[in-house]
Amino acid sequence: MEPSELSELLAGGGWRLLDPRPVAAEHPDTFELPRAADLDGIVPGSVVRAMFELVDIADVARDGRAPYDDAGRPVLVTHVERMWAVVTGRDGDAVTCLLDSQPYASHTSLELFDPLRLPVSHLIAVDPPRPELAEHLAFVRQMAAEDTRPAGSATPVAPTAPPRVRGDQQSRSPRAARI
């Protein structure tokens, strides 16, 4: 990826939604998209999957590149993550949803439970509705209430920062209690 493209991606929060149709066209025997009937059946509570390009720090095993250059600056790369989201609504050819996967990438503002609007044409999988949608949404509201990040923050998590653990998880995690 060209430095200008990487800068543009970072300026947009370190992620972008990918259109899976070119991949499906290139690999029709191994990359299937959801059937029209499955896409038409998406309702609140349905679980959908999409592909995201994310900015991450390089990894020797994955990328064949050291994570830092000789001057100590991070070496940034992009990779694709397929992530799930829980649908909260539908508006024509798009669904509103909450991200239900935690991105592995280090330099993205995209996080678990972030609200998204995804075109139906960009979905790569559809699962049946979750019967516990109301409980799931209540949990997400609780998480949002405890979130101390500035609204709209696009600051990526520092690769060496300790994990963020909610207050109600402190007593359940011996590791979290030491942090």
Secondary structure as UniProt FT lines:
FT   HELIX           3..11
FT   TURN            12..13
FT   STRAND          15..17
FT   HELIX           21..26
FT   TURN            28..30
FT   HELIX           36..40
FT   TURN            44..45
FT   STRAND          47..57
FT   HELIX           60..63
FT   TURN            70..71
FT   STRAND          76..91
FT   TURN            92..93
FT   STRAND          94..99
FT   TURN            112..113
FT   STRAND          115..119
FT   HELIX           120..122
FT   STRAND          123..127
FT   TURN            131..132
FT   HELIX           133..146
FT   TURN            151..152
FT   TURN            159..160
FT   HELIX           167..172
FT   HELIX           174..178
//
